[in-house]
């Protein structure tokens, strides 16, 4: 599953949403509860790296999609949990279908 661009996209879409949740929780503790920055210091770089990975794998899949779909995939990375919403929609509408493997050419020995 993770060896194909579609598999990596699906994994990174979920990871991006989870890292967003961690960052939001870290910001809540930093700015609302106790002023403790550890959550932001941990989840900030993690979220940043996963975000970059999501954008890169989205661009790897851009050749399969029209411009509108690619644009929506990129915009989905901005709001929290948008990547999961996009991934579910893309899966449902067939935009994340794996390409059918091509049949191996048959050789004849006459």
MOZILIN-V936640 format. One record per residue. RES is the residue in one small letter. SS is DSSP state (H for helix, E for strand, - for the rest). PSI is psi as a letter, one per 40 degrees, with the letter a starting at -180 (none if undefined). BURIAL is b if it has 16 or more other ideal C-beta (glycine too) atoms within 10 Angstrom, else e. Layout:
# MOZILIN-V936640
RES/SS/PSI/BURIAL
RES/SS/PSI/BURIAL
This chain:
# MOZILIN-V936640
x/-/d/e
x/-/e/e
x/-/e/e
x/-/i/e
x/H/d/b
x/H/d/b
x/H/d/e
x/H/d/b
x/H/d/b
x/H/d/b
x/H/d/b
x/H/d/b
x/H/d/b
x/H/d/b
x/H/d/b
x/H/d/b
x/H/d/b
x/H/d/b
x/H/d/b
x/H/d/b
x/H/d/e
x/H/d/b
x/H/d/b
x/H/d/b
x/H/d/e
x/H/d/b
x/H/d/e
x/H/d/e
x/H/d/b
x/H/d/b
x/H/d/e
x/H/d/e
x/H/c/e
x/-/e/e
x/-/e/e
x/-/h/e
x/-/e/e
x/H/d/e
x/H/d/b
x/H/d/b
x/H/d/e
x/H/d/e
x/H/d/b
x/H/d/b
x/H/d/e
x/H/d/e
x/H/d/b
x/H/d/e
x/H/d/e
x/H/d/b
x/H/d/b
x/H/d/e
x/H/d/b
x/H/d/b
x/H/d/e
x/H/d/e
x/H/d/b
x/H/d/b
x/H/d/e
x/H/d/e
x/H/e/b
x/H/d/e
x/H/e/e
x/H/e/e
x/-/i/b
x/-/i/e
x/H/d/e
x/H/d/e
x/H/d/b
x/H/d/b
x/H/d/e
x/H/d/b
x/H/d/b
x/H/d/e
x/H/d/e
x/-/e/b
x/-/e/b
x/-/d/e
x/-/i/e
x/-/h/e
x/-/e/b
x/H/d/b
x/H/d/b
x/H/d/b
x/H/d/e
x/H/d/b
x/H/d/b
x/H/d/e
x/H/d/e
x/H/d/b
x/H/d/e
x/H/d/e
x/-/e/e
x/-/e/e
x/-/e/b
x/-/e/b
x/-/h/e
x/-/i/e
x/-/h/e
x/-/h/e
x/-/h/e
x/-/i/e
x/-/i/e
x/-/h/e
x/-/h/e
x/-/h/e
x/-/i/e
x/-/i/e
x/-/g/e
x/-/none/e
